[in-house]
């Protein structure tokens, strides 16, 4: 079974505050699972989500 992360774990991994993670969840900008009243995050899903957030550099135009 995949490991579920607590909100504090996700905040630490992303180097953002817990409040920011809550805000992102409220705005549905980050994938999460509700377990009763608690928010949990699937570790594999979070890794994939982080990879998808990457911004690739633009090609350099040679003049």
C-alpha positions in Angstrom: 0.0 0.0 0.0 1.2 3.5 -0.8 2.3 5.7 2.0 0.1 8.7 2.9 1.8 11.8 4.0 0.6 14.3 6.6 0.3 18.0 5.6 3.4 18.9 7.6 5.4 16.3 5.6 4.2 17.8 2.3 5.0 21.4 3.5 8.5 20.4 4.5 9.1 18.5 1.2 7.9 21.5 -0.9 9.7 24.0 1.4 6.4 26.0 1.9 4.3 26.7 5.0 1.5 24.5 6.2 -0.9 27.4 5.6 0.1 27.5 1.9 -0.5 23.8 1.6 -4.0 24.3 3.1 -4.6 27.1 0.7 -3.5 25.0 -2.3 -5.9 22.2 -1.2 -8.8 24.7 -0.8 -8.1 25.9 -4.3 -7.8 22.3 -5.6 -4.3 23.1 -6.9 -2.7 20.1 -5.2 -3.9 16.4 -5.1 -5.0 15.2 -1.7 -7.1 12.6 0.0 -9.6 13.2 2.8 -9.5 10.7 5.7 -12.3 11.9 7.8 -11.5 15.5 8.5 -7.8 15.0 7.9 -5.9 15.8 4.7 -3.4 13.2 3.5 -1.3 13.0 0.4 -0.2 9.9 -1.5 3.6 9.9 -1.8 3.7 8.6 -5.4 1.0 11.0 -6.5 2.9 13.9 -5.0 6.1 12.9 -6.7 4.3 12.8 -10.0 2.6 16.2 -9.3 5.9 17.8 -8.5 7.4 16.5 -11.8 4.5 17.9 -13.8 5.0 21.4 -12.2 8.5 21.7 -13.7 8.9 24.6 -16.1 11.2 23.8 -19.0 13.6 26.5 -20.2 13.0 28.2 -23.5 15.4 27.5 -26.3 18.1 30.1 -26.7 17.8 32.2 -29.9 21.1 32.7 -31.6 21.5 36.1 -33.3 
